[in-house]
């Protein structure tokens, strides 16, 4: 089943101490590109987040938004820099001796000096956070992939319909092609006879037929039609694949367009020219749709 590169997924985890909300937005892109916005606390988990999402998506620009709320009381501890406190006290005592003044420094004053007493928040267990966050990411990815599969099915249906229209137009070109060759051959024969008669020469029927055959071969589109039908058949088979086939479909539609252009340049016929215009219109619409396929 085809998968679109566009989609949105949301996932949430909630318990007594944390709430994680994950939103993932994906749009079409030539490669796999990630943008993650999350609290700094979750920085050590960035690589795991990227890999968990990338396992499911091979192409597209992926924007991941993560919010974290903490409900439990933050764990804090007081850290005393003993060596710094002693250094401050010794420096003040040295200064008092130098100035011959009494040392009036108190414990409370020493504690107020920079960096002597610091309040630190204990780091949360990253593995525990990952267990919770991973659930929210998994839910968001599942929802996103479901949306991408649904959109992919719609794209496949649309492309299949356009392929049917394209095949119908190819069949009409095939039906018209023999008549074009015969008309060219007859027109050339008549012109060569007229030219020869104008100069009083006898027409060489064998030579005329040979020249007409060579010219007919130059304007023949039989090979292009064979290749065109082959590309269309391969395109339809590829639509049924479960792999990421966006690049392959893009290549095939380029080849289909190339063969169609060659047919237009070789078959100098207004009926085929009109059919080619319709074919190129369908091909262009297919090309636009393929840009959204993973």
Buried (B, 14 or more C-beta within 10 A) or exposed (E): EBBBBBBBBBBBBBEEEBBBBBBBBBBBEEEBEBEBEBEEBBEEBBEBBBEBBEEBBBBBBBBBBBBBEEEEEEEEEEEEBEEBBEEBBEEBEEEBEEEEEEEEBEEEEBEEBEEBBEEEEEEBEBEEBBEBBBBBBBBBBEBBBEBBBBBBBEBBEEBEEBBEBBBEBBEBBBEBBEEBBEEBBEEBBEEBEEEBEEEEEEBEEEEBBEBBEEBBEEBBBEEBBEBBBBBBEBBBEBBEEEEBBBBBBBBBBEBBBBBBBBBBEBBEBEBBEEBBEBBBBBBEBBBEBBEBBB
